[in-house]
Amino acid sequence: MSVISDLETRDLIQLAAETRLKAYAPYSKYLVGAALRTRSGRIFTGVNIESAAYPTTICAERVAIFKAVSEGEREFEALAVVTSNGGFPCGGCRQVMAEFGLEMIVLVADANGRLVERSTVRDLLPGAFTPEHLQP
């Protein structure tokens, strides 16, 4: 598991909490913010973006990951996710996280910045389907 200090944890959660306020969630009113730290030290943020055509909605976690990937990053250390009540990443987000490493730290916090869970992708998605499964 990657090492992330208490200060780094707090800072990542704070950034995700601030970013959360930019979410576009006119239907559910459930604002989600994410902050992703790459192995190179760069930080990428994301928010959930809803659509009237519900299946086209995207989660904050995937927005942050896709932004990082679009900038050439592929190795991630930690992802903070902040919701009003400390809700966990959905299954789709867990699968996308697994694509980039099962040892990534996942920090789940509520809107007050209270850490609800510190875990790894491996713990959140046991038996994950990873790129290695596609090898003959």
Summary of the structure (lengths in Angstrom):
residues: 136
radius of gyration: 14.1
end to end distance: 27.9
largest distance: 47.0
contacts: 443
relative contact order: 0.18
helix: 34%
strand: 24%
